[in-house]
Amino acid sequence: MDQIATTELDDNLLEVINRSLPTLRKSDRRVAEAVLADPNASVDMTLAQLAKAAGVSEPTVLRFASAIGCDGFRDMRIKLARSLVFARTTSHSAISTEDELTSIIGKIFDFNLANLNWVRSRLDPVAIGEGVAAMVKASRIEFFGLGASAIVALDAQQKFPLFGVPCGAHSDGHQMFMVASLLQKGDVAVGISNRGQTREVIQALRFAREKGATTIGITGCESPMLRYCDIRIVAETLENTDLYTPTISRLSAMVVIDILSTAVSLARGEGHRERVADMKRHLAEVRMSGHY
């Protein structure tokens, strides 16, 4: 197989190994399965010990290390140890019917923290910078999303004071069409879809782009939606929807929105930040007084 890019290797080598399984040679796959079966023990094994545990030769273990992008056996052990410290793969944090409540709590926290670390390592700062630049100049920002992504769109709309311009959030297909069709040059349309295959969101971005608006896509993978995006923000996740709803992708997209809104607010200058601070101060006073 082709060597996995070095940029893929961060604090989650276990996930890289897990994802590479279908494309590994048969003998290399035996090494991968041995590592995944007991990663803690694998970290402490010598080259000879891991080869014996996997039932392969030592050169096969070295070939496996190279196949997953590591610079030799020692480098693989270091990255594997780092993976155990900072991240959990989907297979190691899967929830089963045998889990007690304390175990479920721990696994969900571990999985969310591991996922955010994974997203952070892959987020393109250039794309984020382009998104911030477009939003700073925008006269209007509209967010589009269905299902779980609609919650992200609503969260983004709630942050409109930080963006400093009128913002809208739309989760109805007809409403998306109407709003997108009325956008113009100087406006920004943001499509949110983890899989990037939601027809209504894709159509909204296409219409908005045709009208001259700048289009931004926030998605979890390379997807059809990105064909209609001037700015592509990919927040790749370790999503596992077999047992529960896509909380992971929603949380990751919300963090991206937090980054964008905060950076845009900072870029708008001291006057804007003072107005936001003043607004928050008055809001706090209203809440404390109980008068609305």
C-alpha positions, 0 to 999 in steps of 0.5 A, a space after each residue: 500500500 502507499 505510505 500514509 502521509 506523515 501529517 496523518 500521524 499525530 496523537 492518534 496512531 491507533 486510529 490510523 492503524 484502525 483505518 488502514 486495516 482494509 488496505 494492508 497486506 495480509 501479513 502486515 494486517 496481522 501486526 496491526 491486529 496484534 497492536 490493536 488487540 493489546 496496544 498497552 503491551 505493544 508499547 513495551 514490546 521489542 521488535 522480536 516480541 511483537 513479531 512473535 506475538 503477531 506470528 510474523 517475521 521482524 522485517 514484516 513488523 518494520 514494513 508495517 511501521 513504514 506502511 503506517 507512516 512511521 520512521 522505523 520501529 522505535 518511532 512507531 512505539 513512541 507514536 503508539 505511546 502518545 496515542 494511548 496518552 492523548 486519544 482513544 480510537 472508536 473501537 476502544 471507546 465503543 459502548 456496549 450493553 454490558 457497560 455500567 453507568 460510570 463506564 459510559 460516562 468515562 467512555 463518552 468523555 474520552 471519546 469526545 476529548 479524543 475526537 476534538 484532539 483529532 479534529 484540531 490536528 487536521 483543521 486547516 488554519 488557512 481555510 479558517 483564516 479565509 473564512 474569518 476574512 470573508 466574514 469580517 467583510 460580510 454585510 450579512 451571514 446566513 447559516 444553513 443546516 438540517 437535522 443535527 447540523 441545524 442545531 449548529 446553525 442556530 448556535 452560530 446565529 446566537 453568536 451574531 453579536 460577535 460577527 457584528 452583522 445580521 445573521 440568520 439560521 435556516 433548517 427548512 428546505 424552502 426557507 433555505 431556497 428563498 434566503 439563498 436566492 436573495 443573497 448578493 455580492 458581499 453576503 456570506 452563506 455558510 453550509 453545515 453538513 457532516 457528510 456534506 450530502 444534504 441536498 437542501 444545503 447543497 442547493 442553498 450554497 449553489 444558489 447563493 454562489 450564483 447570486 454572488 455571495 461567498 460560500 463557506 462549507 463546514 463538513 466532516 469530510 471531502 464531500 459533494 457540498 464542497 464543490 459549491 464552496 469558495 472556502 472549505 473547512 473540513 472538521 474530520 471526526 471519529 463519528 460513530 452513530 451505531 449506538 447514539 446520535 452524532 454528538 461528536 460531529 455537532 460538537 466539532 462543528 460548534 467549536 469551529 463556529 466558536 473559532 470563527 465568531 471569536 476571530 471575527 470579533 477580534 478582527 473587527 476592532 476595539 470599538 466592536 469589542 467594546 460594544 459587545 462587552 457593553 451589551 453583555 454587561 447590560 444583559 447581566 444587569 437585566 438578569 440580576 434585576 429580574 426585570 425584562 
